[in-house]
C-alpha cells in the first residue's frame, strides 16, 4: 500500500467505564501502522456524552495504554500541536462548524419535540418502515429558523442528507462499499444544549488534527456515508478508512462479560505478561506467513500489513492466550521471572526464603506456568505451613498410582524414607535421580510405584513439578518429615 501523505492515526475512546480489550486491540493496530510509516499515534478522549461518563475512566485509559506499551505521541498527557485532545474542551469548534452547515444548507435547525419524534417512530414501526426523521423542519425558511433560535426556542442541528443517490466508500480492509442515501436518517449533529453528537465531533476533530487514516471497528461502518457527506459539505478531504472486524467470544458472538474477562487491565491483574498480550492480540484477525505464533514486536512491525486483516470476526481464544503467555514466561531468565512474580507470589508470613531458593523454586515450576498468578498453586506447598494446612484435608487416595494399592504405597514410602535418611547433604536433583533410580532397581521395585507416592507426599498434588526438583528444593529434613507423615 503506497502512502502519499504523513500518517496520523488516532484512538478515540469514550470514558464510560473499564477499558475493553477491544479498545486495546484497536489501539495496537493504530500504533503499529503509525510506527511502520514514521507517523503519529494520537489519543483523543471523546467525552461529549456527559450522561455516560464514569469517574476514573480516563485514568484507566492512560493506565491500560501504558501497560500494553502503546504510549501515544500526542494526547491529553503528552500535549501536541492539535490540542486540546479532550472533546469537552473543544466545544467552540463544533458550534462554529455546525452553524456553518446551517448557513450553507448542508444542515438545518430542527424544532421537533421528543413527543413528536416518539409518535413518528411509532407510526413508522406500525407501517414496517425503518425509523428515520421525516425532514419536516427542513422546509422552514432559514430566516424563520434563525429568528426562532434567536428567541430562545430549543433546537437541534440536523444533517441534511440527499434523498436520492448513492455514496461509495473504499475501505482498506473491506474494499468498495456502496451506501444508498434514501435509507439514511438526518442525524442530529448538535444538540439543543450546544453539545455535539459523535458524527459532527469526530469529523471536525479528525480534520483539525490532520488524521490521515481512521482505523476503527466495523460497528462504525454505517456511519461512513454521513461522515463522507460532512467532509464534502465542508470541502475537506476525507481520511482513508479501515474497518476492522469485531472480537468474538467462544460462541462466535461479540465478546462481552458473559465470555469472561473483557477489561484490558483485568488481564494484567490475572497474571498475563504485557508482551504476551501484545503477541496474542495482533494474531487475532491477522497472521504472518508461515506457522510461527511467537512474534516479537520487531517481527510484527516488519511483517504486519493492515490490508491483510481478515474481514471475518476475530476469535478470542483464551486457551491460545494462556499458551502464548506460558511460552513468554518460559523464555524469561529465572531472575527476571522472580521479579515479575513479586506482585502475585504470596509467600506465607514468617517464611524466610533466600534469593537462591526463589530461583530454584521458579526453575522447578515455570514449565507448568500459564499465568504469573499460577505461582502460588504450583509452589507454595513447599512452605511447611502451607503443606501442614493442606495435609489435614488431604485425600490419601491420591497417593495410589494407577494399578497400585494402599498397602504397596505404604511399603514404598517406608522404603523411600529409609533410603533418603541414608543420603548426605547437600544433595542435588540430578545426583538424587541417578542414585535413587539405581536403588529402586536394585531393590526390585518399580519406578512408578516408588516415585508416584513420593511426589504426592511431598506436594499433596496429583500434578506437580519433577519429584527430584522437589527433593532438592525442600531439602533432606523437610522431605523426610513429609514422607514419614504418611508412614507413621
C-alpha positions in Angstrom: 0.0 0.0 0.0 1.6 3.3 -1.1 1.4 6.1 1.4 1.3 9.5 -0.1 0.9 11.7 3.0 2.1 11.9 6.5 0.5 9.1 8.5 -1.5 10.3 11.6 -3.9 7.8 13.2 -5.9 8.1 16.4 -7.5 6.2 19.2 -10.7 7.9 20.4 -12.2 6.0 23.4 -15.1 7.2 25.4 -14.5 7.2 29.2 -17.6 5.3 30.1 -16.2 2.5 32.3 -13.5 -0.1 32.2 -11.2 -0.2 29.1 -12.5 -3.0 26.9 -9.8 -5.3 25.5 -11.2 -4.4 22.1 -10.1 -0.8 22.6 -6.5 -2.1 23.2 -6.8 -4.4 20.2 -7.7 -1.4 18.0 -5.0 0.7 19.6 -2.4 -1.8 18.8 -3.2 -1.8 15.1 -3.2 2.0 15.0 0.1 2.1 16.9 1.7 -0.4 14.6 0.5 1.4 11.5 1.9 4.7 12.8 5.3 3.1 13.7 5.6 1.4 10.3 5.2 4.7 8.5 7.1 7.0 10.8 3.7 8.6 11.7 2.0 9.8 14.8 -0.4 7.9 17.1 -2.9 10.3 18.7 -5.1 9.7 21.7 -8.3 11.7 21.8 -10.8 11.4 24.6 -14.4 11.5 23.3 -16.4 12.6 26.3 -19.3 14.6 24.7 -21.9 12.1 26.0 -21.7 13.5 29.5 -24.5 11.3 30.9 -22.4 8.2 30.4 -19.2 9.4 31.9 -17.7 7.2 34.7 -15.2 8.8 37.1 -11.7 7.4 36.8 -12.3 6.0 33.3 -9.9 8.5 31.7 -7.1 7.4 34.1 -7.8 3.8 33.3 -7.3 4.5 29.6 -3.9 6.0 30.3 -3.0 3.2 32.6 -4.0 0.5 30.1 -2.2 2.1 27.1 0.9 2.4 29.3 0.8 -1.3 30.4 0.3 -2.5 26.9 3.2 -0.3 25.8 1.1 1.7 23.4 2.0 5.2 24.5 0.6 7.9 22.3 2.7 10.5 20.6 0.1 13.2 21.2 -2.8 13.3 23.7 -4.1 14.9 26.8 -1.0 14.0 28.8 1.6 14.3 26.0 0.2 17.5 24.5 0.8 18.3 20.9 0.1 20.9 18.2 -3.5 20.0 17.6 -4.9 20.1 21.2 -6.9 20.2 23.3 -7.2 16.4 23.0 -10.4 16.1 25.1 -13.6 16.8 23.2 -15.4 18.6 26.1 -12.6 21.2 25.8 -13.3 21.8 22.1 -17.0 22.8 22.1 -16.4 26.1 20.3 -15.0 24.3 17.3 -18.1 22.1 17.0 -20.6 25.0 17.3 -18.7 27.0 14.7 -18.9 24.2 12.1 -22.5 23.3 13.0 -23.6 26.9 12.3 -21.6 26.8 9.1 -23.5 23.8 7.9 -26.8 25.5 8.6 -25.8 28.7 6.7 -24.8 26.8 3.6 -27.9 24.5 3.7 -26.0 21.2 4.4 -27.6 21.3 7.9 -30.8 22.7 9.3 -32.4 23.6 12.7 -35.0 21.1 13.9 -37.6 22.2 16.5 -39.5 18.9 16.8 -40.3 17.9 20.3 -39.4 14.5 21.8 -43.1 13.7 21.8 -43.5 14.3 18.1 -40.4 12.2 17.4 -41.7 9.3 19.5 -45.1 9.5 17.7 -43.3 9.5 14.3 -41.3 6.4 15.3 -44.4 4.6 16.4 -46.1 5.3 13.1 -43.1 4.1 11.1 -42.8 1.0 13.1 -46.5 0.2 12.7 -46.1 0.7 8.9 -43.0 -1.6 9.0 -40.8 1.3 7.9 -37.2 2.0 9.2 -37.4 4.7 11.8 -36.0 8.0 10.5 -36.7 11.7 10.7 -39.2 12.9 8.1 -37.4 16.2 7.3 -40.3 18.3 8.5 -38.1 21.2 9.7 -36.0 21.4 6.6 -38.9 23.2 4.9 -38.8 26.0 7.4 -37.4 29.2 5.8 -33.8 29.9 7.0 -34.8 33.4 8.2 -37.6 32.0 10.3 -35.4 29.2 11.8 -32.8 31.7 12.8 -35.4 34.0 14.4 -36.8 31.1 16.4 -33.4 30.1 17.6 -32.5 33.8 18.5 -35.8 33.9 20.5 -34.5 31.0 22.6 -36.6 28.2 21.2 -34.9 24.8 21.7 -33.5 23.4 18.5 -31.0 20.8 17.3 -28.9 20.9 14.2 -29.5 18.0 11.7 -27.5 16.9 8.7 -29.5 17.5 5.5 -28.9 14.2 3.7 -29.9 14.0 0.0 -33.0 11.8 -0.5 -31.6 10.1 -3.7 -28.4 8.7 -4.9 -25.5 6.6 -3.5 -22.2 7.1 -2.0 -19.2 4.8 -2.4 -16.6 4.2 0.3 -13.3 2.5 -0.3 -12.1 0.6 2.7 -8.6 -0.7 3.2 -9.9 -3.9 4.7 -13.3 -4.3 3.0 -12.8 -2.8 -0.4 -15.5 -0.8 -2.0 -18.8 -0.4 0.0 -21.8 1.4 -1.6 -24.5 3.1 0.6 -27.9 4.2 -0.6 -28.7 7.7 0.6 -32.5 7.2 0.7 -32.3 4.9 3.8 -30.1 7.3 5.9 -31.5 9.4 8.7 -30.9 13.1 9.0 -28.8 12.6 12.2 -28.6 15.2 14.9 -25.2 16.9 14.7 -25.6 19.5 17.5 -28.0 19.0 20.5 -30.2 21.8 21.9 -27.8 22.2 24.8 -24.9 23.1 22.5 -23.1 19.8 22.8 -22.2 17.9 19.6 -23.0 14.4 18.7 -20.5 11.8 17.7 -21.0 12.4 13.9 -20.1 16.1 14.0 -17.3 15.9 16.6 -15.4 13.0 15.1 -15.3 14.6 11.6 -14.3 18.0 12.9 -11.6 16.6 15.1 -10.2 14.2 12.6 -9.9 17.1 10.1 -8.4 19.6 12.5 -6.0 17.0 13.9 -4.9 16.1 10.3 -5.8 12.4 10.8 -4.8 10.6 7.6 -6.2 7.1 8.4 -9.2 6.1 10.5 -8.7 2.5 11.8 -11.7 1.5 13.8 -14.3 -1.3 14.5 -16.7 -2.4 11.8 -19.6 -1.3 14.0 -18.9 2.2 12.8 -19.1 1.3 9.1 -22.8 2.5 8.9 -21.6 6.0 9.9 -19.3 6.3 7.0 -21.8 7.8 4.5 -22.8 10.5 6.9 -19.2 11.3 7.6 -18.3 11.4 4.0 -21.2 13.8 3.4 -19.9 16.1 6.1 -16.4 16.1 4.6 -18.0 17.1 1.3 -20.1 19.8 2.8 -17.0 21.3 4.5 -14.9 20.9 1.4 -12.4 18.8 3.2 -10.5 15.7 2.1 -11.7 12.6 3.9 -9.2 10.3 5.7 -8.6 6.8 4.5 -10.8 4.3 6.4 -10.1 0.8 7.5 -12.9 -1.0 9.4 -11.7 -4.0 11.4 -13.9 -6.9 12.5 -15.3 -7.3 15.9 -13.7 -9.5 18.6 -15.9 -12.6 19.1 -16.2 -14.9 22.1 -16.3 -18.7 22.2 -19.9 -18.7 20.9 -18.9 -16.5 17.9 -20.9 -13.6 19.3 -19.4 -10.2 20.1 -17.1 -10.5 23.1 -18.8 -9.5 26.3 -18.6 -10.1 30.0 -20.5 -13.4 29.6 -17.4 -14.8 27.9 -15.2 -14.0 30.9 -12.7 -11.1 31.4 -13.1 -8.3 28.8 -11.4 -5.4 30.8 -7.9 -4.7 29.4 -6.5 -4.3 32.9 -8.0 -7.5 34.2 -5.6 -9.5 32.1 -2.7 -7.7 33.8 -4.3 -8.5 37.2 -4.7 -12.1 36.2 -1.0 -12.5 35.6 -0.6 -12.2 31.9 2.6 -10.5 30.6 2.1 -7.4 28.5 4.4 -8.7 25.8 2.4 -11.9 25.6 -0.8 -9.9 25.3 0.6 -7.9 22.5 1.6 -11.0 20.7 -1.8 -12.6 21.2 -3.8 -9.6 20.2 -2.0 -9.0 16.9 -2.7 -12.6 15.9 -6.5 -12.0 16.2 -7.6 -11.2 12.7 -4.1 -11.2 11.2 -1.3 -13.8 10.8 2.1 -13.6 9.2 3.1 -16.1 6.5 4.0 -19.4 7.9 3.0 -21.1 11.2 5.0 -19.0 13.7 3.0 -17.9 16.7 5.5 -16.3 19.0 6.4 -13.0 17.5 8.4 -10.1 18.9 7.2 -6.6 18.3 10.0 -6.0 15.9 8.9 -9.0 13.9 5.4 -7.8 13.9 6.5 -4.3 12.8 8.3 -5.9 9.9 5.6 -8.2 8.7 2.2 -6.6 9.6 0.1 -5.3 6.8 -3.2 -3.5 7.6 -4.9 -4.5 4.4 -4.2 -8.2 5.2 -6.6 -8.2 8.3 -9.3 -10.8 7.9 -12.8 -9.4 7.4 -14.3 -12.2 9.5 -14.6 -11.8 13.2 -11.5 -12.1 15.3 -11.9 -15.1 17.7 -10.7 -14.5 21.3 -9.2 -17.9 22.1 -8.3 -17.9 25.8 -6.6 -21.3 25.6 -4.3 -19.9 22.9 -3.7 -16.8 25.1 -2.6 -18.9 28.0 -0.3 -21.0 25.7 1.3 -17.9 24.4 1.7 -16.4 27.9 3.3 -19.7 29.1 5.8 -19.5 26.3 6.8 -16.0 27.2 7.1 -17.0 30.9 9.4 -19.9 30.0 11.5 -17.5 27.9 12.3 -15.3 30.8 15.5 -15.7 32.8 14.8 -17.1 36.2 15.9 -13.9 38.0 13.6 -11.8 35.7 10.7 -14.1 36.3 11.2 -13.9 40.1 11.0 -10.1 39.8 7.9 -10.3 37.6 6.2 -12.7 40.1 6.7 -10.4 43.0 3.2 -8.8 43.0 1.4 -12.2 42.8 3.6 -14.5 44.8 2.1 -14.7 48.3 4.9 -16.0 50.5 3.5 -17.0 53.9 4.1 -14.6 56.7 7.1 -15.6 58.7 8.6 -17.8 56.0 12.3 -17.0 55.4 13.5 -17.8 51.9 16.7 -16.7 50.2 17.0 -15.3 46.7 18.7 -18.5 45.7 15.8 -20.6 46.9 13.3 -18.4 44.9 15.4 -19.0 41.8 15.4 -22.8 42.3 11.6 -22.7 43.0 10.9 -20.8 39.8 13.1 -23.1 37.7 11.2 -26.1 39.1 7.7 -24.7 38.2 8.0 -22.4 35.3 7.4 -25.1 32.7 3.9 -25.5 34.2 3.0 -21.9 34.5 0.4 -20.3 32.2 -0.1 -17.1 34.2 2.0 -15.4 36.8 -0.8 -16.0 39.3 -0.2 -19.7 39.0 2.9 -19.5 41.1 1.1 -19.9 44.5 -0.7 -23.1 43.5 2.4 -24.5 41.8 5.0 -23.9 44.5 3.6 -22.7 47.8 3.2 -26.3 49.1 6.9 -26.1 49.5 6.4 -23.9 52.6 5.9 -26.1 55.7 3.0 -24.0 57.0 1.1 -24.4 53.7 1.8 -28.1 53.5 0.7 -28.7 57.1 -2.6 -26.9 56.5 -3.3 -28.9 53.3 -2.2 -32.2 54.9 -5.1 -32.1 57.4 -7.6 -32.1 54.5 -5.6 -34.4 52.1 -7.3 -37.3 50.3 -4.8 -40.1 50.7 -6.3 -41.9 47.6 -4.1 -39.6 45.5 -1.0 -41.4 46.8 -2.1 -44.6 45.0 -0.7 -44.8 41.5 -2.6 -46.4 38.6 -2.9 -50.2 39.2 -1.4 -49.7 42.7 -2.7 -50.4 46.2 -2.7 -48.7 49.5 -0.5 -51.4 51.1 2.1 -51.0 48.3 2.1 -47.3 48.8 2.9 -47.5 52.5 5.6 -50.1 51.8 7.2 -48.0 49.1 7.1 -44.8 51.2 8.7 -46.6 54.2 11.5 -47.9 51.9 11.9 -44.3 50.4 12.1 -42.7 53.9 14.8 -45.2 54.9 16.7 -44.6 51.7 16.5 -40.8 51.9 17.7 -40.9 55.5 20.9 -42.5 54.4 21.7 -39.8 51.9 24.0 -37.0 52.8 23.5 -33.3 52.1 23.9 -31.1 50.2 22.0 -33.0 47.5 21.1 -32.1 44.0 18.2 -33.1 41.8 20.5 -34.7 39.2 22.5 -36.7 41.6 19.4 -37.8 43.6 17.8 -39.0 40.4 20.8 -41.0 39.3 21.2 -42.7 42.7 17.6 -43.3 43.5 16.7 -44.9 40.2 19.6 -47.3 40.7 18.5 -48.0 44.2 14.9 -48.7 43.2 16.0 -51.2 40.5 18.4 -52.9 43.0 15.6 -53.3 45.5 13.4 -54.9 42.8 10.9 -52.1 42.9 9.2 -50.2 40.0 9.9 -46.5 39.4 6.2 -45.7 39.1 5.3 -47.5 42.4 8.1 -45.7 44.3 8.1 -42.3 42.7 4.4 -41.6 42.4 3.6 -41.7 46.1 6.8 -39.9 46.9 5.9 -36.9 44.6 2.4 -36.8 46.0 3.6 -37.0 49.6 6.0 -34.1 49.0 3.5 -31.9 47.2 0.0 -33.2 48.1 -0.9 -32.8 44.4 -1.7 -35.3 41.6 0.2 -33.0 39.2 3.3 -31.2 40.3 6.9 -30.4 39.4 9.5 -33.1 39.0 10.0 -35.2 42.2 13.7 -34.8 42.3 13.5 -31.0 41.8 11.1 -31.0 44.8 13.6 -33.1 46.9 16.3 -30.6 46.2 14.1 -27.6 46.9 12.7 -29.0 50.2 16.0 -30.3 51.5 16.5 -33.6 53.4 14.9 -32.6 56.7 11.6 -31.3 55.3 11.4 -34.1 52.7 11.8 -36.8 55.3 9.3 -35.1 57.6 6.7 -35.2 54.8 7.3 -38.8 53.8 7.3 -40.1 57.3 3.9 -38.4 57.9 2.4 -41.0 55.7 4.3 -43.9 57.1 3.9 -43.5 60.9 
